[in-house]
Structure formats: structure tokens, C-alpha cells
Amino acid sequence: MSCPVIELTQQLIRRPSLSPDDAGCQALMIERLRKIGFTIEHMDFGDTQNFWAWRGRGETLAFAGHTDVVPAGDVDRWINPPFEPTIRDGMLFGRGAADMKGSLAAMVVAAERFVAQHPHHRGRLAFLITSDEEASAKNGTVKVVEALMARNERLDYCLVGEPSSTEIVGDVVKNGRRGSLTCNLTIHGVQGHVAYPHLADNPVHRAAPFLNELVAIEWDRGNDFFPATSMQVANIQAGTGSNNVIPGELFVQFNFRFSTELTDEMIKERVHALLEKHQLRYTVDWWLSGQPFLTARAVRPPT
């Protein structure tokens, strides 16, 4: 038996929408939303495609999500090609199946079914879709929301399709998220020949004690709503590729997913103090892609 959600998800997966390239995913969604009476507004910023779509009037329930995906890595290590959706063992495989083309398909199909059953529904149903979430996340949702706020458009309710389930779809619905802070750190040394280490200064050796201490830190213990803050090294690079050259620089990128127990400034201060403690020569660039937030329970007046 065919499933419209699976079929649409497969169509979306076949479009290799590496962030911020939408690769035609939004056009596919827009075509279907237009057919059921949605008004479409393209809200592109920079190299990012966004659209805002709505149907009806009144209090607004918005579906929010993104069409872009992260790189697939070495495609030869995939059992099936990443952009060729494959059903195996009762599951759908492909880049973006979970994050979050499956959700996008479910949202569109849900809207189609709802409109078919309630063509004169109360309230406004909306979609806020971007192609810039997995990379810089600067020209997507943030810019669209700012534009909507500037003209006094309000989202009363918003359902984000990020995968939060653990075992079955919908078993966990989250009302908050952790903050995300990335550190791009370069440790400076002196390049030289491995046969003459006294003439060089190896930044890898210099940084090792710092990194050991950094990964051992307990940043907090979390709280009733969030797990403990996590720090993970994402990328590390040094050297020329030659086995006889001491590198002149070491690049380390690490990310914090932090709870409401901390602020980004508190994290930065502690990292800088640790760098100074180990007497490292360094340059650092911080990227805060989102603060932690928790949606409070709403107390709505009687209508």
C-alpha cells in the first residue's frame, strides 16, 4: 500500500540539498501547498531560499522546518547512495530522511488532509521553511521571523519538525532547546623539521594538555528540563601531510550544546582562562548560533 508521506519524502531526498542549496525541494512543497489554497511569499536572503505560506485568518499555527541537509561524507561508505531513498528492514534510508525531509513531507500531507476535511477552517495555517539551518543559519528562520515581526505578524503556535522522537514518531515533543556555541581555535607554533625539534615549537604537543583538561570539565549538571552541557571536538587539523615536518599551527573546532544553567559568555571566559593557564599562543573565533530557551506554559484567557 502506498503512503503519501513516504512518497513525498523520497522525492525530497532525491534532491541533494546541501546547505544552503535548496535543490528544488521548496518548489515541490510550494506546488502542493498552492493547490490547496495557500498564499506563498518567497523571502530569500543572500544565498538562502525561504518561503512563508499561509491559509486562512486568525490565530496562527505554523509548521517550521528546513530543506537543507549536511554533507553525506564518503558516499562509498554508504550501503545505499545517500540521495537515492531506500526502504530496508521497514525503514527509509537516505540523507535527510530524519532531519528533516520526513517531517516536511508529513507536514505537507497533514495540511492537505486537514484542508480536505475542513475547507472553511478557523484560524490560519502557515509554513515557515528555509534552506539555511545546517550551516551558517544566518539567512533563514531568523531573517524571516524578523521580517514578520516588523510587519506585526504573529505566530501563536509553532511546531518545528526537528526529530525529537526516541522510539516512535511523536513519543517525545520538546518545548525548548539547548544553546549552540562553536569555538574555532588556532594554536600557533613554529614549523620545523622533525629531526631538529629544538628549532621548532610543536603546537600539537603544546595543545595536548589544554585539550585533555578541556574535555574533562564538567560544565554543569543540567536541570529538570535540560541535560548537562556537552562539549565535543568536531574537527582538528595540523601538518602538511609530510611525516618529517613539525606543523606550525593546529586548528581545533569544538562545539558546546549548553543548558540554561550557563551563558555563552560564561563558557567563553572559562575557555580563555584555560588557554592562558597553559600559556598558549592562539587566535580564536566564536560563533553563537543560538541561545538556549524554554517555552513556558501559556496561561490563555478564556474566550
C-alpha positions in Angstrom: 0.0 0.0 0.0 1.4 3.4 -1.0 2.0 6.1 1.6 1.8 9.7 0.5 4.2 10.8 3.3 6.9 8.2 2.3 6.4 9.1 -1.4 6.9 12.8 -0.8 9.9 12.1 1.5 11.5 10.1 -1.3 11.0 12.9 -3.8 12.7 15.3 -1.4 15.6 13.0 -0.6 16.4 12.7 -4.3 17.1 16.4 -4.3 20.7 16.8 -2.9 20.0 20.0 -1.0 23.4 20.5 0.7 23.1 23.7 2.8 22.2 26.3 1.8 21.3 24.9 -1.7 17.6 24.0 -1.7 17.9 22.0 -4.9 14.3 22.3 -5.8 12.8 21.0 -2.5 10.8 24.1 -1.8 9.4 24.3 -5.3 8.0 20.8 -4.7 6.4 21.8 -1.4 5.1 25.1 -2.8 3.4 23.4 -5.7 1.4 21.2 -3.4 0.5 23.9 -1.0 -0.7 26.2 -3.7 -3.1 23.5 -4.9 -4.9 23.6 -1.5 -5.2 27.4 -1.3 -2.0 28.6 0.4 -0.6 32.0 -0.4 3.1 31.8 -1.0 5.6 34.5 -0.2 9.2 34.0 -1.2 11.6 35.6 1.4 15.1 34.9 0.1 18.1 36.4 1.8 21.6 36.1 0.4 22.2 32.6 -0.9 19.3 31.2 1.1 15.9 30.3 -0.1 13.0 30.8 2.3 9.2 30.8 1.9 6.3 31.9 4.1 3.0 30.3 3.2 -0.4 30.8 4.9 -4.1 29.8 4.5 -6.9 31.3 6.5 -7.1 34.1 9.0 -6.9 34.5 12.8 -4.6 32.8 15.3 -1.7 31.1 13.5 -0.3 27.6 13.8 2.9 27.5 11.8 4.9 24.4 10.7 8.6 25.3 10.7 11.5 23.4 9.1 14.4 23.3 6.7 15.1 21.6 3.4 18.9 21.6 3.6 21.0 18.7 4.8 24.5 18.1 6.0 27.1 16.6 3.6 26.9 12.9 3.1 30.7 12.3 3.6 32.3 9.5 1.7 29.5 8.1 -0.4 31.4 4.9 -0.9 30.8 4.0 2.7 27.0 4.2 2.4 25.2 0.9 1.9 22.9 2.8 -0.4 23.6 6.1 -2.2 22.7 8.9 0.2 20.4 10.7 -2.3 18.7 7.6 -3.5 16.0 6.8 -0.9 15.9 3.1 0.0 13.4 1.2 2.1 15.1 -1.6 4.0 14.0 -3.6 7.1 10.9 -1.4 7.4 12.8 1.9 7.5 13.5 4.6 5.0 17.2 5.4 4.4 18.7 8.5 2.7 20.3 11.8 3.6 17.7 13.9 5.4 15.2 11.1 5.9 15.0 12.0 9.7 16.5 15.5 9.7 14.2 16.6 8.3 12.6 15.8 5.0 10.4 13.1 6.5 8.9 15.8 8.8 8.4 18.2 5.8 6.5 15.6 3.9 4.4 14.8 7.0 3.6 18.5 7.4 2.5 18.9 3.8 0.4 15.8 3.7 -1.2 16.7 7.1 -2.1 20.1 5.7 -3.6 18.5 2.6 -5.7 16.1 4.6 -6.8 18.9 7.1 -7.9 21.2 4.3 -9.8 18.4 2.5 -11.7 17.7 5.7 -12.1 21.3 6.9 -12.1 23.6 3.8 -13.6 26.5 5.9 -11.4 26.0 9.0 -11.0 28.7 11.6 -7.6 30.3 12.2 -4.5 30.5 10.0 -2.3 27.5 9.0 1.2 28.5 7.9 4.6 27.2 6.8 8.0 28.8 7.5 10.6 26.9 5.5 14.3 27.7 5.0 17.3 26.2 3.2 19.8 27.6 5.8 19.7 25.6 9.0 22.5 23.1 8.9 25.3 25.5 8.1 25.5 29.2 9.0 21.8 29.5 9.9 22.1 33.3 9.4 19.8 34.0 6.4 17.0 31.6 7.2 14.5 31.4 10.0 16.0 34.4 11.9 15.6 36.7 9.0 12.1 35.5 8.1 10.9 35.9 11.7 12.4 39.4 11.9 10.6 40.4 8.7 7.3 39.0 10.0 7.8 40.9 13.4 8.5 44.1 11.5 5.0 44.0 10.0 3.4 42.8 13.2 2.7 39.2 12.0 2.5 36.8 15.0 2.9 33.1 15.3 0.6 32.0 18.1 1.7 28.3 17.9 4.7 26.8 16.1 5.5 23.1 15.5 9.1 22.5 14.5 9.8 19.3 12.6 13.2 18.5 14.0 13.5 14.8 15.0 13.0 14.6 18.8 11.4 11.2 19.0 13.2 8.2 20.5 11.4 5.1 19.5 8.2 6.1 17.6 7.2 9.3 15.9 5.6 11.7 18.4 6.7 9.9 21.6 8.7 13.0 22.6 7.7 16.6 21.9 10.1 19.2 23.2 9.3 22.7 24.2 12.8 24.1 24.4 16.3 23.6 23.0 19.9 24.0 24.2 22.2 26.8 23.1 24.9 26.1 20.5 28.3 27.8 20.7 31.2 26.9 18.4 34.9 27.8 19.0 37.3 27.9 16.1 40.7 27.9 17.8 44.1 28.1 16.2 47.2 27.3 18.3 50.3 28.9 16.9 53.7 27.2 17.0 56.9 27.3 14.9 57.2 25.0 11.9 60.4 22.9 11.6 62.0 19.6 10.7 61.3 16.7 12.9 65.0 16.0 13.1 65.6 19.4 14.8 62.7 19.8 17.3 64.8 22.3 19.3 64.4 24.8 16.4 60.6 24.4 16.2 57.6 24.7 18.5 55.1 21.9 18.0 51.6 23.3 18.5 50.1 19.8 18.8 52.3 19.0 21.8 51.6 22.4 23.3 47.8 22.0 22.9 47.6 18.4 24.2 47.4 19.3 28.0 44.9 22.0 27.3 42.7 19.7 25.3 42.9 17.0 27.9 41.8 19.4 30.6 39.1 20.9 28.4 37.4 17.5 27.6 37.4 16.6 31.3 35.5 19.7 32.5 32.0 19.2 34.0 30.3 22.4 32.8 27.1 21.8 34.7 24.8 19.1 35.8 21.8 20.2 33.8 18.4 20.7 35.3 14.8 19.4 35.2 14.5 20.4 31.6 17.9 20.1 30.0 20.8 17.5 30.2 24.2 18.6 31.3 26.1 20.9 28.9 28.2 18.9 26.4 31.4 19.9 24.7 32.6 17.9 21.7 35.6 18.4 19.4 34.3 18.4 15.9 37.4 19.0 13.7 41.1 19.0 14.3 43.8 19.7 11.7 47.5 20.2 11.6 50.5 19.4 9.5 51.4 19.5 5.8 50.9 15.8 5.1 54.6 15.1 5.3 56.0 12.8 8.0 59.1 15.0 8.6 57.6 18.4 9.1 56.6 19.7 12.5 53.4 21.7 12.0 53.3 25.5 12.5 49.7 25.6 13.5 47.0 23.5 15.0 43.3 24.2 14.2 40.7 22.8 16.6 36.9 23.3 16.3 34.7 22.4 19.2 31.0 22.9 20.0 29.1 23.4 23.1 25.4 22.4 23.5 24.7 24.3 26.7 21.8 24.4 29.1 20.1 27.3 30.7 22.5 26.8 33.6 25.2 28.6 31.6 25.5 31.6 29.3 27.7 31.8 26.2 29.9 34.5 28.0 30.5 32.1 30.9 31.7 29.4 28.6 34.0 31.8 26.7 35.5 33.2 29.9 36.4 29.7 31.1 37.9 28.6 27.8 40.0 31.8 27.6 41.2 31.3 31.2 42.2 27.7 30.4 44.2 28.9 27.3 46.0 31.4 29.4 46.7 28.9 32.1 48.5 26.7 29.5 50.4 29.7 28.1 49.3 29.1 24.5 49.7 31.5 21.6 46.3 31.4 19.9 43.7 33.1 17.9 40.0 32.3 18.5 36.7 33.0 16.7 33.4 32.3 18.4 30.1 31.5 16.6 26.9 31.6 18.7 24.2 30.0 16.5 21.5 30.0 19.2 20.8 30.7 22.8 19.1 28.1 25.0 15.4 28.7 25.5 12.5 27.1 27.3 8.9 27.8 26.3 6.9 28.5 29.4 3.5 27.1 29.9 1.0 29.6 28.5 -1.9 30.8 30.5 -4.5 31.8 28.0 -7.5 34.0 28.9 -10.9 32.4 28.5 -12.6 33.1 25.1 
